[in-house]
Amino acid sequence: MRAFVFPGQGSQKVGMGVELAAASAVAREVFEEVDDALGQKLSAIMAEGPEDALTLTENAQPAIMANAIATLRVLEAEGGIRLADKADFVAGHSLGEYTALCAAGAFSLADTARLLKLRGQSMQAAVPVGVGAMAALLGADIEKASALAAAAAEGEVCTVANDNDPGQVVLSGHKGAIERAIALVKEHGIKRGVALPVSAPFHCPLMQPAADAMAEALAKTAPGALSVSLFANVTADVVTDPALVQKLLVEQVCGRVRWRESVIAMQAAGVTEFVELGGKVLGPMIGRTIKDVKITSVVTMADIEALLKEI
């Protein structure tokens, strides 16, 4: 069984999609459709930067999605295949869940781009710059990270945002609490705490205004039927009902990204092969979480051609 997985924020880089666009009219059409949907030349920012413009949450989120969907569309066109025939499950990390739903046909490409633009803007606007922060804990499992978050909170928000793999957990919350958490890592048997260069504290209760904005947007642009079952971030479980997908996407804004648990659950469901489209971020996390599975990361035309020989 095979799962196709889609990366989240942090996987963007200037030059993304350029090689695909040069090699394939199908990729160019994806980038043009996203540009048209957003009313901006996002593809130019992806190709040429500047980096600080691409890193802006409202640009990074639709850009990462567009790059992954372009990769998927080229794969389908070059191989004469459909994702639904080659995938048993889809999953995505945070914003990647929207990409996964687009890949599974629950959202159109244009709607996915607009939803992610709004999601990025809403997350940015939810907390004034400098009030929140995030930190990656290296050499921390979920138990150690949770204990550290509780110790550092001191009445402020400090919570696990991403449970990525057995040795990497991300905390999110008020800046003071995150700074206290970084200072306390050694006391909790954690190797290192690293402040992340993010513009807002994602996946914590401070994001409630963004969750409210997404609830309103998703009520107007509701997901349709899925051609492939989704493993959802907030439950680490299979979901196929569009109404439940809609509810979980709202919860996901403030909720924990249970990526490690999702990977374990996918393997338990019978997945033996993971294909990451549009990045090389999730593959290493999967490899650190479970053994005896095949992991392929697909970014370039050469990667696409190699994968087509195997599926």
C-alpha positions as CSV (number, residue, x, y, z in Angstrom):
1,M,0.0,0.0,0.0
2,R,1.2,3.5,-0.8
3,A,0.7,6.9,0.8
4,F,1.4,10.2,-1.0
5,V,2.4,12.9,1.5
6,F,2.8,16.7,1.1
7,P,5.2,19.0,2.9
8,G,4.4,22.0,5.1
9,Q,5.9,25.5,5.8
10,G,9.6,25.8,5.9
11,S,10.1,23.7,2.7
12,Q,9.9,26.8,0.4
13,K,13.0,28.1,-1.3
14,V,13.7,30.6,-4.1
15,G,13.9,28.8,-7.4
16,M,11.2,26.2,-6.5
17,G,9.3,24.9,-9.5
18,V,11.6,26.6,-12.0
19,E,13.0,23.3,-13.4
20,L,9.5,21.7,-13.6
21,A,8.0,24.8,-15.4
22,A,10.9,24.8,-17.9
23,A,10.4,21.1,-18.7
24,S,6.6,20.8,-18.6
25,A,3.6,22.9,-19.9
26,V,1.5,21.0,-17.3
27,A,3.6,22.5,-14.5
28,R,3.4,26.0,-16.1
29,E,-0.4,25.7,-16.2
30,V,-0.6,25.0,-12.5
31,F,1.5,28.0,-11.7
32,E,-0.5,30.2,-14.0
33,E,-3.8,29.0,-12.5
34,V,-2.6,29.8,-9.0
35,D,-1.4,33.3,-10.1
36,D,-4.8,33.9,-11.7
37,A,-6.7,32.7,-8.6
38,L,-4.6,34.9,-6.3
39,G,-4.4,37.9,-8.6
40,Q,-0.6,38.1,-8.0
41,K,2.5,36.8,-9.7
42,L,3.3,34.2,-7.0
43,S,5.2,32.1,-9.6
44,A,7.7,35.0,-10.0
45,I,8.3,35.2,-6.3
46,M,8.8,31.4,-6.2
47,A,11.2,31.6,-9.1
48,E,13.2,34.8,-8.3
49,G,12.4,35.8,-4.8
50,P,13.2,38.0,-2.9
51,E,13.4,35.4,-0.2
52,D,11.7,37.5,2.5
53,A,8.7,37.8,0.2
54,L,8.5,34.1,-0.4
55,T,8.9,33.4,3.4
56,L,5.9,35.5,4.2
57,T,3.3,33.1,5.5
58,E,0.6,34.3,3.0
59,N,3.0,33.6,0.1
60,A,4.8,30.5,1.4
61,Q,1.6,28.5,2.0
62,P,0.1,28.7,-1.5
63,A,3.6,28.5,-3.1
64,I,4.4,25.2,-1.3
65,M,1.0,23.8,-2.4
66,A,1.5,25.0,-6.0
67,N,4.9,23.3,-6.3
68,A,3.6,20.0,-4.9
69,I,0.5,20.0,-7.1
70,A,2.6,20.9,-10.2
71,T,4.8,17.9,-9.3
72,L,1.7,15.6,-9.0
73,R,0.2,16.9,-12.3
74,V,3.4,16.3,-14.2
75,L,3.7,12.8,-12.7
76,E,0.1,12.1,-13.8
77,A,0.6,13.5,-17.3
78,E,4.0,11.9,-17.9
79,G,2.9,8.5,-16.7
80,G,-0.7,8.6,-18.0
81,I,-1.8,7.8,-14.4
82,R,-4.3,9.1,-11.8
83,L,-3.4,9.6,-8.2
84,A,-6.5,7.7,-7.1
85,D,-5.2,4.6,-8.9
86,K,-1.8,4.7,-7.3
87,A,-2.5,6.0,-3.8
88,D,-4.2,4.3,-0.9
89,F,-3.9,7.3,1.4
90,V,-2.9,11.0,1.3
91,A,-1.6,13.1,4.2
92,G,0.0,16.5,4.5
93,H,1.9,18.4,7.2
94,S,-0.1,21.4,8.4
95,L,-0.7,23.4,5.2
96,G,0.2,20.2,3.3
97,E,-3.2,18.8,4.4
98,Y,-4.8,21.3,2.0
99,T,-2.4,20.1,-0.8
100,A,-3.4,16.5,0.0
101,L,-7.1,17.4,-0.2
102,C,-6.5,19.2,-3.5
103,A,-4.6,16.1,-4.8
104,A,-7.6,14.0,-3.7
105,G,-10.0,16.2,-5.5
106,A,-11.8,17.7,-2.5
107,F,-10.8,21.2,-3.4
108,S,-10.1,22.8,-6.8
109,L,-6.6,24.2,-7.4
110,A,-7.9,27.8,-7.4
111,D,-9.9,27.3,-4.2
112,T,-6.9,25.7,-2.5
113,A,-4.7,28.6,-3.4
114,R,-7.2,31.1,-2.1
115,L,-7.9,29.2,1.1
116,L,-4.1,29.0,1.8
117,K,-3.6,32.7,1.1
118,L,-6.3,33.5,3.6
119,R,-5.0,31.0,6.1
120,G,-1.5,32.6,5.9
121,Q,-2.9,36.1,6.2
122,S,-5.2,35.1,9.1
123,M,-2.4,33.3,11.0
124,Q,-0.2,36.3,10.6
125,A,-2.9,38.7,11.8
126,A,-4.0,36.6,14.8
127,V,-1.0,37.6,17.0
128,P,0.9,40.8,16.9
129,V,4.5,40.4,15.7
130,G,6.8,39.8,18.7
131,V,4.1,38.4,21.0
132,G,4.4,34.8,20.0
133,A,7.2,32.4,19.2
134,M,8.0,28.8,18.3
135,A,10.9,26.5,19.2
136,A,12.1,23.2,17.9
137,L,13.2,20.7,20.5
138,L,15.9,18.3,19.3
139,G,16.3,15.0,21.1
140,A,12.9,15.4,22.7
141,D,10.0,12.9,22.6
142,I,6.4,13.9,23.2
143,E,6.5,13.2,26.9
144,K,9.6,15.3,27.6
145,A,8.3,18.1,25.4
146,S,4.9,18.1,27.1
147,A,6.5,18.2,30.6
148,L,8.8,21.1,29.4
149,A,5.8,23.0,28.0
150,A,3.9,22.7,31.2
151,A,6.9,23.9,33.3
152,A,7.7,26.9,31.0
153,A,4.1,28.1,30.7
154,E,3.8,30.0,34.0
155,G,0.3,31.2,33.1
156,E,1.1,31.9,29.4
157,V,0.4,29.7,26.4
158,C,3.1,27.1,25.8
159,T,2.0,23.9,24.0
160,V,3.2,21.2,21.6
161,A,2.5,22.4,18.1
162,N,4.1,19.7,16.0
163,D,5.0,16.1,17.0
164,N,7.2,15.5,14.0
165,D,9.2,12.4,14.8
166,P,10.6,10.6,17.9
167,G,13.4,13.1,18.3
168,Q,11.8,16.4,17.1
169,V,8.9,18.2,18.7
170,V,7.9,21.9,18.2
171,L,6.5,24.2,20.9
172,S,4.4,27.2,20.2
173,G,3.0,30.0,22.4
174,H,3.8,33.3,24.0
175,K,7.4,34.5,23.4
176,G,8.3,34.6,27.1
177,A,7.1,31.1,27.7
178,I,9.0,29.8,24.6
179,E,12.2,31.5,25.8
180,R,11.8,29.9,29.2
181,A,11.3,26.5,27.6
182,I,14.5,26.9,25.6
183,A,16.4,27.9,28.8
184,L,15.0,24.8,30.6
185,V,15.7,22.1,28.0
186,K,18.7,20.5,29.8
187,E,16.8,20.2,33.0
188,H,14.2,18.1,31.1
189,G,16.8,15.8,29.4
190,I,16.4,17.4,26.0
191,K,19.4,17.9,23.8
192,R,18.7,21.4,22.4
193,G,16.0,24.0,22.0
194,V,16.1,26.2,18.9
195,A,14.0,29.3,18.3
196,L,12.3,29.1,14.9
197,P,12.4,32.0,12.4
198,V,8.6,32.2,12.1
199,S,6.4,35.2,12.1
200,A,3.6,33.8,14.3
201,P,3.0,31.0,16.9
202,F,1.2,28.4,14.8
203,H,-0.9,25.5,16.1
204,C,-1.6,26.9,19.5
205,P,-4.6,28.5,21.2
206,L,-3.3,32.0,20.3
207,M,-4.4,31.2,16.7
208,Q,-8.1,31.2,17.5
209,P,-8.9,34.3,15.4
210,A,-7.4,32.5,12.4
211,A,-9.4,29.4,13.2
212,D,-12.6,31.5,13.2
213,A,-11.6,33.0,9.8
214,M,-11.0,29.6,8.3
215,A,-14.3,28.3,9.7
216,E,-16.1,31.2,7.8
217,A,-14.1,30.6,4.6
218,L,-14.6,26.8,4.7
219,A,-18.3,27.3,5.2
220,K,-18.4,29.1,1.8
221,T,-15.8,26.8,0.1
222,A,-16.6,23.4,1.6
223,P,-14.5,20.4,0.7
224,G,-16.1,17.9,-1.8
225,A,-15.8,14.1,-2.0
226,L,-12.3,12.6,-1.7
227,S,-11.0,10.2,-4.3
228,V,-8.3,9.0,-1.8
229,S,-8.7,8.7,2.0
230,L,-6.9,11.3,4.2
231,F,-5.0,10.8,7.4
232,A,-5.8,14.0,9.3
233,N,-3.3,16.0,11.3
234,V,-5.4,16.6,14.4
235,T,-6.6,13.0,14.8
236,A,-3.9,10.9,13.2
237,D,-6.8,8.9,11.8
238,V,-8.5,8.2,8.5
239,V,-11.2,10.6,7.3
240,T,-13.3,10.4,4.2
241,D,-16.4,12.4,5.1
242,P,-16.2,16.0,3.7
243,A,-18.1,17.5,6.6
244,L,-15.6,16.0,9.1
245,V,-12.7,17.1,6.9
246,Q,-14.1,20.7,7.1
247,K,-14.4,20.5,10.9
248,L,-10.9,19.1,11.3
249,L,-9.3,21.8,9.0
250,V,-10.7,24.4,11.4
251,E,-9.4,22.5,14.5
252,Q,-6.0,22.1,12.8
253,V,-5.3,25.9,13.0
254,C,-5.0,25.8,16.8
255,G,-4.5,22.0,17.1
256,R,-1.4,19.8,17.3
257,V,0.0,18.4,14.0
258,R,0.2,14.7,15.0
259,W,2.6,13.8,12.2
260,R,4.6,11.1,14.1
261,E,1.3,9.4,15.1
262,S,-0.1,9.7,11.6
263,V,3.0,8.0,10.1
264,I,2.7,5.1,12.7
265,A,-1.0,4.8,11.9
266,M,-0.5,4.7,8.2
267,Q,2.0,1.9,8.6
268,A,-0.4,0.1,10.9
269,A,-3.1,0.5,8.1
270,G,-0.8,-1.4,5.8
271,V,1.3,1.4,4.1
272,T,4.7,0.1,3.0
273,E,5.7,2.9,0.6
274,F,5.6,6.7,1.2
275,V,6.0,9.2,-1.7
276,E,6.7,12.8,-0.7
277,L,5.8,15.2,-3.5
278,G,7.4,18.7,-3.8
279,G,9.9,18.5,-1.0
280,K,12.5,16.4,0.9
281,V,11.3,17.3,4.4
282,L,8.8,14.6,5.4
283,G,10.8,11.7,4.1
284,P,13.5,12.0,6.8
285,M,10.9,12.4,9.5
286,I,9.1,9.2,8.3
287,G,12.5,7.4,8.3
288,R,13.2,8.4,11.9
289,T,9.7,7.3,13.0
290,I,9.2,3.8,11.4
291,K,11.3,1.1,9.8
292,D,10.8,-1.3,6.9
293,V,9.1,1.1,4.6
294,K,10.2,2.6,1.3
295,I,10.4,6.4,1.2
296,T,10.8,8.4,-2.0
297,S,11.0,12.2,-2.2
298,V,10.0,13.7,-5.6
299,V,11.1,17.2,-6.6
300,T,12.8,17.1,-10.1
301,M,11.8,15.8,-13.5
302,A,14.5,13.1,-12.9
303,D,12.7,12.1,-9.6
304,I,9.4,11.9,-11.5
305,E,10.8,9.7,-14.2
306,A,12.5,7.4,-11.6
307,L,9.2,7.1,-9.7
308,L,7.2,6.3,-12.9
309,K,9.4,3.3,-13.5
310,E,8.4,1.9,-10.1
311,I,4.7,2.6,-9.7
